[in-house]
Amino acid sequence: MQLNSGGGQAGRRVRGSRNRGRLSRRAARAGGAGQNTHLSVPFITRNVAPQDLLSEDALVKVENAADRILAEIGIEFRDDHETVELFRTAGGQVTPVSGEAWNIRFEPGMIREILKTAPPRFTQHARNPLNSVEIGGDAVVLAPAYGSPFVMDLDQGRRYGTIEDFRNFVKLAQASPWLHHSGGTICEPTDIPVNKRHLDMVYAHMRYSDRAFLGSVTAPERAADSIEMCRILFGAEFVDAHCVIMGNFNATSPLVWDGVSTEGIRTYAAAGQGSIHVPFLLGGAVSPVTMAGMVAQGLAESMVGCALTQLVRPGAPTILASFLASMSLRSGSPTFGTPEPALGSLVMGQLARRLDLPLRCAGNFSTSKLPDAQAMTQSVLSMMSAVQCGAHYILHSAGFLDGLLSMSYEKFVMDTDLCAALHAYLAGLKVDEDTLGIEALAEGGPGKHLFSTAHTLRHYETAYWDSALNDDQPFETWFEQGEEDAMARANKAWKQTLESYEAPAIDEAIDDALKDFIAARKSSMEDRWY
């Protein structure tokens, strides 16, 4: 009882005041490198080999199933006659379905042959050259979550996203050394008309970050606007010769590519820019309920999207992708962070390596409604599958909550702390005379502690990853400092990060030109809210 008597609200206020400085320092470093500056890199170079799950025989069966899907069932294309003609010319068997829909079947091996011109690795340039990223090979790029209509935090709860929220998340991503990419539609800014918000989103990435980013994909003219803004930012000649922007395109599963997506893919590819081709597969709803079938379907759909880029412009950067999710078949609700899709991601990694294509896969997925234990348990299982499968571009690395319906400020911070740990994990284990540490044991001899040995003093700052968010102190110390849980610590951390954020410098003339372009485009069309 005496322990509890000191734990009342008055006592906690006293303890909180006494330790305010310490908590503030922790919050200040939660978004930054903290003690981990040696791990901060523009992108990760993995020293941990990807995991191979399936045997050669099993992989061939999955690939053959994908070939059967393409040859016997085909892919339906809608509202894009030019894409249909590109595939017809390449050898696809076109059958009209309706006035603006065509089924195309592809002989086994045809799509793989087209994909041979796709680069296995490419650079996406950032406006700060130090932040340019490599995608493919042994490179790993982490980016924030994408596409949530809602945002949430512990203070205001769940609400529709605004352009202020969007800018906040761009700033949080820029401030974190553990993300390498600014992402794309981090949340939907619902306070701006649908047909104009892409301009504000792309500008926010350009102004409040100096990292690589994704452009608009919701209409081909919006994709064109995104590329044109890049020509202002980087210079037209540079954009013509280098990848500076990518689009993240979803197939309309099962087995459909709609015209909005294919026209957008063609827009990016024609400009020499990158594109990601991701089927959003929910087992039992838009794909087979069994994971092998889901992977085969996803492979078929994504390969076709990637192949389109090569028909438009051979050598255009393209990324194979998968988004695999199980479902609660009793309720019809998607479930995230479950083991079966994690296994599917491992297989997608093997298939991507056989195609020699960069891969986007998995992320910090969760269906939890709070940044709690469920959220992080699901996220770690899903994220580790992306890391172990060999994914090169990992979207949804920070902020994903509520089955992707909500972008969480607190979970963003918790996820970036996990991303920091992954930097250490993927660095691998170095074995040499120094790391074996025999000199540390020899210095004191048997029975002596190693705290003050030369080896310990030489390595103590870099030997272990140091979380900026975890509380690893004794229980009594944690209690005396106010009994804060991880959510409360994350709440303080994102606020402190935004308070101390400073925008990267940008050339004033370029900034003015971007603003003028946005103003002209907005004035050229009426507002549309749907």
Secondary structure in CASP SS format (residue, H / E / C, confidence):
PFRMAT SS
TARGET T0000
AUTHOR 0000-0000-0000
METHOD secondary structure of the structure
MODEL  1
M C 1.00
Q H 1.00
L H 1.00
N H 1.00
S H 1.00
G C 1.00
G C 1.00
G C 1.00
Q H 1.00
A H 1.00
G H 1.00
R H 1.00
R H 1.00
V H 1.00
R H 1.00
G H 1.00
S H 1.00
R H 1.00
N C 1.00
R H 1.00
G H 1.00
R H 1.00
L H 1.00
S H 1.00
R H 1.00
R H 1.00
A H 1.00
A H 1.00
R H 1.00
A H 1.00
G C 1.00
G C 1.00
A C 1.00
G C 1.00
Q C 1.00
N C 1.00
T H 1.00
H H 1.00
L H 1.00
S C 1.00
V C 1.00
P C 1.00
F C 1.00
I E 1.00
T E 1.00
R C 1.00
N C 1.00
V C 1.00
A C 1.00
P C 1.00
Q C 1.00
D C 1.00
L C 1.00
L C 1.00
S C 1.00
E H 1.00
D H 1.00
A H 1.00
L H 1.00
V H 1.00
K H 1.00
V H 1.00
E H 1.00
N H 1.00
A H 1.00
A H 1.00
D H 1.00
R H 1.00
I H 1.00
L H 1.00
A H 1.00
E H 1.00
I H 1.00
G C 1.00
I E 1.00
E E 1.00
F E 1.00
R E 1.00
D C 1.00
D C 1.00
H H 1.00
E H 1.00
T H 1.00
V H 1.00
E H 1.00
L H 1.00
F H 1.00
R H 1.00
T H 1.00
A H 1.00
G C 1.00
G C 1.00
Q E 1.00
V E 1.00
T E 1.00
P E 1.00
V E 1.00
S E 1.00
G C 1.00
E C 1.00
A E 1.00
W E 1.00
N E 1.00
I E 1.00
R E 1.00
F C 1.00
E C 1.00
P C 1.00
G C 1.00
M H 1.00
I H 1.00
R H 1.00
E H 1.00
I H 1.00
L H 1.00
K H 1.00
T H 1.00
A C 1.00
P C 1.00
P C 1.00
R E 1.00
F E 1.00
T E 1.00
Q E 1.00
H C 1.00
A C 1.00
R C 1.00
N C 1.00
P H 1.00
L H 1.00
N H 1.00
S C 1.00
V E 1.00
E E 1.00
I E 1.00
G E 1.00
G C 1.00
D C 1.00
A E 1.00
V E 1.00
V E 1.00
L E 1.00
A C 1.00
P C 1.00
A C 1.00
Y C 1.00
G C 1.00
S E 1.00
P C 1.00
F E 1.00
V E 1.00
M E 1.00
D E 1.00
L C 1.00
D C 1.00
Q C 1.00
G E 1.00
R E 1.00
R E 1.00
Y E 1.00
G C 1.00
T C 1.00
I H 1.00
E H 1.00
D H 1.00
F H 1.00
R H 1.00
N H 1.00
F H 1.00
V H 1.00
K H 1.00
L H 1.00
A H 1.00
Q H 1.00
A H 1.00
S C 1.00
P C 1.00
W C 1.00
L C 1.00
H C 1.00
H E 1.00
S C 1.00
G C 1.00
G C 1.00
T C 1.00
I C 1.00
C E 1.00
E C 1.00
P C 1.00
T C 1.00
D C 1.00
I C 1.00
P C 1.00
V C 1.00
N C 1.00
K C 1.00
R H 1.00
H H 1.00
L H 1.00
D H 1.00
M H 1.00
V H 1.00
Y H 1.00
A H 1.00
H H 1.00
M H 1.00
R H 1.00
Y H 1.00
S C 1.00
D C 1.00
R C 1.00
A E 1.00
F E 1.00
L E 1.00
G C 1.00
S C 1.00
V C 1.00
T C 1.00
A C 1.00
P H 1.00
E H 1.00
R H 1.00
A H 1.00
A H 1.00
D H 1.00
S H 1.00
I H 1.00
E H 1.00
M H 1.00
C H 1.00
R H 1.00
I H 1.00
L H 1.00
F H 1.00
G C 1.00
A H 1.00
E H 1.00
F H 1.00
V H 1.00
D H 1.00
A H 1.00
H C 1.00
C E 1.00
V C 1.00
I E 1.00
M E 1.00
G E 1.00
N E 1.00
F E 1.00
N E 1.00
A E 1.00
T C 1.00
S C 1.00
P C 1.00
L C 1.00
V E 1.00
W E 1.00
D E 1.00
G H 1.00
V H 1.00
S H 1.00
T H 1.00
E H 1.00
G H 1.00
I H 1.00
R H 1.00
T H 1.00
Y H 1.00
A H 1.00
A H 1.00
A C 1.00
G C 1.00
Q C 1.00
G E 1.00
S E 1.00
I E 1.00
H E 1.00
V E 1.00
P E 1.00
F E 1.00
L E 1.00
L E 1.00
G E 1.00
G C 1.00
A C 1.00
V C 1.00
S E 1.00
P C 1.00
V C 1.00
T C 1.00
M H 1.00
A H 1.00
G H 1.00
M H 1.00
V H 1.00
A H 1.00
Q H 1.00
G H 1.00
L H 1.00
A H 1.00
E H 1.00
S H 1.00
M H 1.00
V H 1.00
G H 1.00
C H 1.00
A H 1.00
L H 1.00
T H 1.00
Q H 1.00
L H 1.00
V H 1.00
R C 1.00
P C 1.00
G C 1.00
A C 1.00
P C 1.00
T E 1.00
I E 1.00
L E 1.00
A E 1.00
S E 1.00
F E 1.00
L E 1.00
A E 1.00
S E 1.00
M E 1.00
S E 1.00
L C 1.00
R C 1.00
S C 1.00
G C 1.00
S E 1.00
P E 1.00
T E 1.00
F C 1.00
G C 1.00
T C 1.00
P H 1.00
E H 1.00
P H 1.00
A H 1.00
L H 1.00
G H 1.00
S H 1.00
L H 1.00
V H 1.00
M H 1.00
G H 1.00
Q H 1.00
L H 1.00
A H 1.00
R H 1.00
R H 1.00
L H 1.00
D C 1.00
L C 1.00
P C 1.00
L E 1.00
R E 1.00
C E 1.00
A C 1.00
G C 1.00
N C 1.00
F C 1.00
S C 1.00
T C 1.00
S C 1.00
K C 1.00
L C 1.00
P C 1.00
D C 1.00
A H 1.00
Q H 1.00
A H 1.00
M H 1.00
T H 1.00
Q H 1.00
S H 1.00
V H 1.00
L H 1.00
S H 1.00
M H 1.00
M H 1.00
S H 1.00
A H 1.00
V H 1.00
Q H 1.00
C H 1.00
G C 1.00
A C 1.00
H C 1.00
Y E 1.00
I E 1.00
L C 1.00
H C 1.00
S C 1.00
A C 1.00
G C 1.00
F E 1.00
L E 1.00
D H 1.00
G H 1.00
L H 1.00
L C 1.00
S E 1.00
M E 1.00
S E 1.00
Y H 1.00
E H 1.00
K H 1.00
F H 1.00
V H 1.00
M H 1.00
D H 1.00
T H 1.00
D H 1.00
L H 1.00
C H 1.00
A H 1.00
A H 1.00
L H 1.00
H H 1.00
A H 1.00
Y H 1.00
L H 1.00
A C 1.00
G C 1.00
L C 1.00
K C 1.00
V C 1.00
D C 1.00
E H 1.00
D H 1.00
T H 1.00
L H 1.00
G C 1.00
I H 1.00
E H 1.00
A H 1.00
L H 1.00
A H 1.00
E H 1.00
G H 1.00
G C 1.00
P C 1.00
G C 1.00
K C 1.00
H C 1.00
L C 1.00
F C 1.00
S C 1.00
T C 1.00
A H 1.00
H H 1.00
T H 1.00
L H 1.00
R H 1.00
H H 1.00
Y C 1.00
E C 1.00
T C 1.00
A C 1.00
Y C 1.00
W C 1.00
D C 1.00
S C 1.00
A C 1.00
L C 1.00
N C 1.00
D C 1.00
D C 1.00
Q C 1.00
P C 1.00
F H 1.00
E H 1.00
T H 1.00
W H 1.00
F H 1.00
E H 1.00
Q C 1.00
G C 1.00
E C 1.00
E C 1.00
D C 1.00
A H 1.00
M H 1.00
A H 1.00
R H 1.00
A H 1.00
N H 1.00
K H 1.00
A H 1.00
W H 1.00
K H 1.00
Q H 1.00
T H 1.00
L H 1.00
E H 1.00
S H 1.00
Y C 1.00
E C 1.00
A C 1.00
P C 1.00
A C 1.00
I C 1.00
D C 1.00
E H 1.00
A H 1.00
I H 1.00
D H 1.00
D H 1.00
A H 1.00
L H 1.00
K H 1.00
D H 1.00
F H 1.00
I H 1.00
A H 1.00
A H 1.00
R H 1.00
K H 1.00
S H 1.00
S C 1.00
M C 1.00
E C 1.00
D C 1.00
R C 1.00
W C 1.00
Y C 1.00
END
